[in-house]
């Protein structure tokens, strides 16, 4: 992907951080600090007393800075603009990505994903010409030209030529007259002044911003270990590098690690709060978030006493205080089911759920619902026909479902009666009348009566498909995959390093450095550069010129090996836990369409069998979420929460489009990632899941959806100030 990380962390107006005081003089009717809140999927603002001041109606909402807040408008195709503290639109929604205002200017992303700046009127102050950019601080902003970082002033003039290495987005901002830059031969950090002079030579492995006259720096190597200390603005080490970790000073104290525990020191290096916590953040509004030995988070004052006792499971449930309030999780996300009109058929109430299969869906009871963490089955009216009682439960296939009872896997029928006694370590889906099971460390196959038809002798086993199943066995060349029939006879001998199930008469295999597709005799009929997916609608997606992350391009072949759609795309990816991950069914045709994105990631949508992008989503601020099913496909919002034009599944919202590209359900659900891998990569459920249309697909007229987590605020006594309605 051609776009480097832009310096957006300093400017991106994530709705995850409470609002701060406006920095410009406010009118008399100023309601004070405003805080973004979400109600029924839409964002608005409350005041410090918890009163709604700006009614929820935005797709996203950022914090107020200099009297303006960035908001995302769904009606404009998920474009961003700015409102004032009365909720009036000051700058119309027109930008794909924006940052908060700082020193009178806000970052915007223009054509070809170049960075520029606008003023409070929305006028272009600095044309979008930079490959990356950060917020203005002390009159300067870090910008990236090519792959080097320099600085511009508010006229857009380069005042410190690009010469430094680019790093993480938060690096590069001036603070107290100095900025940390990577300029050493090995990437070491030093500090420059506003004239561009290197006043503290590059020597640190990591370097923080100056705060209260000091900056945390790291010395040492991987081999000898790292140590942290603090320097002053002359570069003198005033607190010796004897700390295992250190955060910036805030309100006179800095969180540091000593002896494997976190505590706080003052600017002389004296310990003020003894190290006793497993994690600790900076002080804000007189309080600091710390994690106790119990693993839960609470707030301490500057004496180290808990003011709000530890009760939060993690930082995903609570944020630091700002302007007297802290954000807290009120209700975790829950899963339910909707129909094709978007009507909620079964309200979100489960901690997990699989799509409907043969009239029933496996669901997991949520916290506080009784039988917490246990699985059962619901029908399409929401009636729990098999009560939650299983440690694991999977979709029904051919009338039976795999469940775990007392640590062993077996099968139940649609009434909940045990059909095959629990006795297996693993139990896969039924296909062609047989299911792969694991017993004694080996895989075999049983019939629906529980009879072992193919004795356990395989190291891995797939479900049957078109009369054959991929099975892994040990050979003199190591573990290799081949194919067996329903009697367990070897039809295609074990010779492959990887093997997929048959689809439309062909199966994808890999051996040594070669990949391709074999027919049912084992003959390689198509060769390809990488292991692909199965055929669907006569075509298969393949990458040419390297792997997905190596610049390879995706095209589509037919069963003769002819490239029908030339390699020009990439399969859509999303961010899962800071790592890129393919969406389910990426590039695979379903109902005549396939989800793709341009190789340079600027466009995404769905192509037809000719390769024409018939549904373009990027201009609507949307992104493919999976294949079409029952005429609908999930789509996700894109935005500035991640410095690439792809969604971060932790924060994005999901809706649905029809085959004309029209949004039939606006994004208001949480992303769901399918999970059929409790036993590892060789599990038949893993392979079965890979061939599915995804966790968010419609099945039997209904789709699993996840409600958004509900956030509220508490005051410094721990009392809730605002909670969203159900």
C-alpha positions, 0 to 999 in steps of 0.5 A: 500500500502506497500510503505511509503512516500519517502523523494523525494521532496528534490530530485525529479526533477519536470519539474515545477521548473526552472533550477538553476545554475550548482554547479560544474565548467562548461566548457567554452561553458557553456550556463548558466542556462537552463530551461525545456520547453515543445513543442508539448508534448515533453520536451527540454531546453532553455537558459536565452534568450529563445533560444532552446539549447536542442531540445525537445524530452523527455517525462519529463525533470528536472532541471539541478543540478551539470551539469546534468539533469534527463530526462525520455525517452519514447522509453526505457519504460519511464525510467529515465537517465541523460544528460549534458548541451549539451544534451548528455546522460551521464547516460542511461535511466534505473531507474523507479524513480530518484532524482536530484544530490546533493553533488555528489549523486542522489537518485534512486529507485531500486528493491522492491522500495528500495532507494539507490544512484548513482554517476555522472557516474551512478555507484551505490554508496549506494545500494538500501536498504532503505524504504525512502530517501532524498537528501544529505545536508551537507554530510548527508541524511535522510533515512527511515528504517522501520518506523523510520528516521535516517541519513547516510553519503556518504559511506552509513554508518548509522551515526545517528541511525533511531529513529525519526518519519517520516514526510513530504518529505521536513523534515529532511534535514540538514541546517546550521548544524541542522535538524528538527526531530520529537522526542517528545512523541506527535510528537513534533519537535526539532533539532539535530546536525550532531553528532545526539545530540539533541541540541534543545529539542522537543517542537514545533508543527512544525519546519522549516529549519534554513535559514540565522541563524533563523528557523520558529517554531510553538507553541500552540494547536488546542484549544488555537490556534497556534502562530509562531516565530523564534529561533536562533541556540541556541534555543532562541526565538529571534522573539516572537511567536506572528505571525499567520503564518511564512515562512523561511527567504530568502534574509533577509526577511520572509513572515509572517501573522498578523491580517489575512494579509501577509507581510514581516519582517526582522531578528529583527522582524521589519515590512518591508512590511506591512501586506496587502496581502492574501498570500505571498511567499519567495523572490527569485531573489529580487522579491516575489510572492504575492496575492492581495485583487483582488485574483490575483498574482503579484510580489513585490520588497523588498519595497513592490512595485509591479514590475509585477502587479497582473494578474495571477489567481493562482500558477497554472499560475506562479512560482517564479523567478530563475536565472532571469526567472519565469515560466508562463502559456501561454495557458490553457488546451483545449479539442478536439477529436481524432480518433482511429489512434490518428489523431486530428479530432476536434482541442482542443478548448473547456474548457470542452466536453462530449463524442459523443452520437448519433452523437453529443457531448456537448462542452463548449466554452473556454475563448476568443471564444465568448459565454464563458462558454456556452454549445453547440453541435458539430458534428463529423466534428467539425461543431457546429450544435447547437451554444453555448447558454446553462448554462449546456448541457448533452449528447443525450439519446434516441434523446433528451438532457438535457439543462439549459435555464434561470435557469431551465432544459428542453430538446432539440432535435438534431436540437436544438429545445425545445422538453420539456420546461425548468421547472425542477431543475434537468433533467436526461438521457432518458432510456426506454423512461423515464427520472428522473426529479426534481420538487418541491424538489422531483423526478418523471419521464417524457416521451419524450413529457414532460408528467409527467408519474410518479408524483414527490414523491421520494427523489432520482431517478436513470435512468431505467435499464432493466425495473426497476429504483432505487428510494428513498423515506421516510419511518418510518425508514428514507430514503430508496431505492427500485425499481419501474416500468415504471408506478411508481408501487413499485416492490421491496419495499423501504428497502435499504440504497443504491441501484444500477441499474440492470445489467445483471439481478442483482442489487447491494444493501446495507442495514445496514451492509450487501451488496449483489446482488438482482434479479428482485424479490428483493431476495438476491442471492449473499452476499458480504462484500462491495457494488460493481459495476454492473455485466459486462460480467458475472462477478463483481468486489468485495473486500474482507477483508475490504475496498480498503483503509483498505487492502481489496483485489479485486476479481471477482464473477460470478452470482452464487456468486462463486469467479472465480478470487480469491481476489488478486488485488486492483482497480487502483487509481489515485491522484486527488488533493492530494487525492486517487480516483478510476479510472472509471470502476476500476476492471470492465470487458470491451471487455474481460479485466479489469484494476487492480493493485497488492494489493501491488501496484507494478504491474498494467495492465489488466487481462482476465477472468481467472485472468491472467494479460495479459497486464502488464504496470508498466514495461513500466512506464504506468498505467491503465486509464480506461476500453477498448472501441473500442479496445483501453484503456487510459493509464497514465505515472507514475513517480516521481511526486508522491511518490507512483507508481500511477499517479497524474492527475495534471501532468500525461500524457495520451495515448492509448494502444490496446488489445495486450498492444502495445502503439498506441498513446504515452502519450501526452494528459492531464488526464480528470476526468468525471463529472456528479455530478452537483446535488449531489450523488442522481443525475441520471447523477451521476449514469449514469456516474458511469456506463459509460466507462469514459471521455477518452473512445472512443465513436462512433469512437472518444475520448475526449482528453485534450491538455497539458497546455502550459508553457513559461517564462517571465523576471523580467520586465514581458516580455515574453522570451519564448512561446511554439508554437501551 
